Every structure is written in structure tokens, then in C-alpha cells.
Amino acid sequence: MRVLLMAQMDTEKANKAITEDSLARTLKSVFDRIRPEAAYFGAKEGMRTGFIVFDLKDASDIPTVAEPFFQELGAKVTLLPVMNLDDVQAGLKKFASN
């Protein structure tokens, strides 16, 4: 299932991770596992935030994705199922045929 992971990083922990050069390593370790379709970074509610779209193959994979953000960056993590245009069109066809 395609999901959007939003990770709002604690400012102090993220500052420390940047200073110690561990932020890049944390992101790389997660990205190597999930192979994101897209990843964008910006500020949300005054916090460094990652917006990462990837395929969640099984719900049991959530801890391997979320825990590095929780433990290493003190992040607030949100996982949201999302669709691309093809998914929406296919879903609308299914809806119309009911």
C-alpha cells in the first residue's frame, strides 16, 4: 500500500543529528529499506519535516520505518494511505460499477 510518512523532527535532536552528521545516515538507512517513490523536506509547524512516499508491504514493517525517526530524531510520525492519479481513477471505476 502506498503511504505518506510525515516525520516532524524535534528541533534540538535534529540540530544535534546535523552537527554530528548522523541525520544523513539515519535517512539513508531508512531509505535503503523502503526505497521511497518520493521524498521532500520542508518546515511544518516550525519543525523540520520529511514527507516520504513509499510502498508499505506489510503493517509489521511500520516499526522498522518509524522507530529510527522516533528514537534518533524525537519525531512526531504520521502514516497516511495515499493514492496517485491512476489509483484514484481505478477506485472511481470500481465505485461506479457498484
Secondary structure, 3 states (H helix, E strand, C coil): CEEEEEEECCHHHHHHHHHCCCHHHHHHHHHHHHCCCEEEEEEECCEEEEEEEEECCCHHHHHHHHHHHHHHHCCEEEEEECCCHHHHHHHHHHHHCC
